[in-house]
Amino acid sequence: MESMARPNPVVKIILVLMLLFIAVIALFPFFALLLASFKPSTELLRYGLNLKLQAHLLSFKNYIYLFQEGAKYLIWYKNSLVITIIGTILSLFFSSMVGYALAVYDFKGKNVVFILVLAVMMIPMEILMLPLYKLMVSFKMINTYWGVIVPIMVAPVAIFFFRQYALGLPKELLDAARIDGCSEFKIFFNIMVPLMKPAFGAMAILQAMGYWNSFLWPTVILRTEDMFTLPIGLSGLLTPYGNNYDILISGSLLTILPIIILFIFFQRYFISGLTVGGVKG
């Protein structure tokens, strides 16, 4: 038993070295991106992709351009933040309620609704794009934040995940709360939502990443530069008349900051939420 409690030091060292090696490989693209963001494009692409650490070539010119001359960058950043924050909050709100209802309540057609949710999960977004676009035109939501947010506001994957998680919650709490006179909304918001924190944490990260990195649907909906999100705006830096790779890399590097901050904030819920939600049911 003692040998099981204390792993062999040699094995432990080998495991640590392997993990360090994997970590270096995983972090190398980020290091390359960081290094390239401080270089001018003429040096970055000289003799292929130049990722040598040349201190005399490094400067903040690309970032200064983004925040001073490239004024649209801040507008794109703001648009992405607004769409991501509103879309994620609404997605968590509606998806959790639908998933919870499918897990807890018994009603006619419940299984049909759940099968429809699963079916929508299997349909690619590209197939739904044309009818969704016509719907947005009829609702006059073209070139608006709501045109990007509403069609993917209730995510089938999130509904499925919340349902699986809610199936594992103790139903005795529901009966006890009803005996005490709680309404169904009060039971959900005051009792079940706190118990579902890991699920909310995990889905908050995944839904926010979906909205933040979304490119195809916003490209269809958004028309003017003032409404562009970061992925659309940055893609415009690559043109047939010249590619601003240095500005593109610097701008792309800054786009990962909100997701890193979000992950740090919800990381304690992320693993437990995915693990429990993925196996229950």
N, C-alpha and C positions, 0 to 999 in steps of 0.2 A: 504493500500500500504506500510505503514511504517513497519507493522508487517512482510510483505513479504520480505522487504529489510533487516531486522534484524532478523535472525533465533533465535529461543528460545535458551538461553544459555545452558539449560539442554540438549536439543537435540544435540547442538553443542559439548558438552563435551562427550556425549555418542558416537557420531560419531567419535570423535578423539580417544576415548578409543578403539573403534572397529577397527579403522584403525591401531592403535598401536599394537593391539593384532594380527591382520593379518600380519603386518610387522614382528613381532617377529617370527611367525610361518614360514613365507617365508624365513627369514634370518637364521633360526636355522640350516638347512643343511649346509649352508656356514660356520657358526660358528663351527659346528662339524667337517667339513673338515679342517678348519684352525687349530683347536686344535689337531686333529689327525695327522696333518702333522709335528708337533713338537715332536711326541712321537715315541719311538722305537716300532717295531712291536710286540715284546714280551709283552710289557705293553698294547699296543693298543687292542690286542685280548685276554687278560687275563680275565677270567670269562665272556666271551662274548665280546661285543663291549664296551670297556672302554672309555667313554668320560668325565670322571671326570677331573676337573681342578686341576692337581697335579704339582705344579710349579717345584718341584725337578726333575721331569721326562722330562721336556721340554728342548729341545736343537735344535741347527741348524744342527745337524749331517746329517739329510736326505737331506737338501739343499746343504750342502757341498759335499756330495756324488754325487749328481746330476751334479754339476758343475766341480768337480775335477775327481773323479773316473769314474762317468758315463758320459764320454766324448761324447758318441753318442747322449745324450739328446740335446745338443746344435745343433748338426747336424740335428736331427729330427725337432727341433724348427725352424731352418733356412729353411728346406724344406717346412714345413707347411706355414711359412710366405711367401715364394716365390710363392707357388701354390695359396695361398689365395689372395695375392695382384694382381698377374697377372690375375688370373681367374676372380676376381671381376671386375677389370677394363675392361677386354674384354667383360664380361657378360653385364655390364652396357652399354658399347658402342654399341654392336650389338643388344641387346634386345630393347634398347630405340629407335634405328633407325627403327627396324621392327615394334614395337608398334606404333611409330609415323606415319609410312607410312600407316599402317592399319587404323589409325584413321583419317588421313587428306586427303589422295589421293583416288581418284576413279579410279580403273583399273579392267580389266577383270580378273575374278577368285579371287577377293579380299575376297569374302565370303567363298570360298572354302579353301583359305589359313587360314582364321581365324578359320574355323571349324577344320582343321587339327591341328592347335595350341591347340585348346580345347581338341581334341582327344588324343594328345600326353600327355597332362596334366593328363589324366585319366589312362595312361598305367604305371604300376609299373616299376621301374628301373630294377628289377630282370628279367623281361621278355626281356628287351632290352639288357641285359648284354652280352649274347652270341654273337649276331651279332655285337655289339660294340667291343667286344674283338677281333673278327676276323678282323674287320676293323682296329683296332690298330696294330694287327700283320702285316697286309699287308702294313700299313704305317710305320712300324718299330718304333713304339712309345712305345713299351713295356719297362717298367723300366725307363721312362722319365717323366719329369714334364708335357710335352705336352700331354702325354697319359692320365694323370689325368684331365687336364684342358679342352682339346678340346671337348670331348663328351658332357660335360654339360655346355659348354661355352655360348650357346644361350638357355636360360631357358624359357620354355613355360609360366611359372607363371609370370616371369618378363615381357615377351612380352604382356601378357594379362593385367598386371598392368599398364604398360606404355601406352597401347592403351586406357584404361579406363581414365587415367589421361589426355591424349592428347585430348580426345573428349571434354573436358571442356575448352580447351584453345580458346581464341578469334580468329576466322578465319579471321577477318578483318585485323589483323596484317600481315597475309600471303599475302593478296591481296595488301596491302599498300607497303610491302617490294618488291613484284614483280614489281609493278609500278615504284619503285625507282631503279630497275635493279639488285636486289640481286639474286644470284643463289640459287637453292634449298638447297645446302649444307650450304651456308652462312646463309640462313633463319633458318635452323635447329640449327646450332652451335651458332650463334650470337643472335638469338631471342628466339627460343623455349627452348633450353637447360637451359638458366637462369630462364625461367618461370617454368621449370619442376624440379627445385632444390629440393622441398619436396619429389617428387617421387624418384629422384636419392638418396636422403638421406636415405629414408626408404629401398629401394632396396639394397643399399650398405651394410646396416647392415644385411639384410636377406641373400643376396648372400654370403657375407663374412662368416657368420655363417655356411652356407651350405658347403662351401669349407673347412673351418677350422675343422668342426666336422665330415667331410666325412670319413667313415671307409671302407665300403664294396667295393666300386669301386677302391680306392687306394690299397686295399689289393689284388685285382685281378691284377692290373697293375704293382705295384712296387714289385721288387724281392729281391734286396740287402738291407742290413741294412743302407748303406750310403744314400739310396734314401727314406727310410721310413719317413712317416709323424708322428706327435706326437701320434695320436690315435693308429697307428699300433705299433710303438715302445713301447709305454707304455703297450699295451696289452701283449707284449712279456715278461713282468716282471712276469706274472702269468704262471707258468709252473707246470707240474706234480711233479717236484722235489723240489718245494719250492716257496712260494708266497711272494714277497716283497711288502706287502701292504703299509708299511710306505713310501717307495720310490715312489710307485705308487700314493699315495695320495698327496705327496708333488709335484710330477711332474704334476699331474692333476690340482692342485690348481693354478700353474703358467700358465697353458694353458688358463685360463679365462681372463688373463690380457689384451691381445690384443682386445678381444671382448668388454670388459668394456671401454677401451680407445676409441674404435671406436664408441660405443654407446654415450659416453660423447660428442664426437666431432659432431655427427650427431643427437643428441637427439631433437634439436629444429625442425628438419625437419621430425622426425620419425612419431610422432602422426598425424601431419597435412597431411603428405604424405599418410599414410595408410587410413586416414579418407576420404580424397578427392578422392584418386584413387579407393577406395572401393565402393563408392556410385555413381560416375559419370557414364554416359553411358546410 
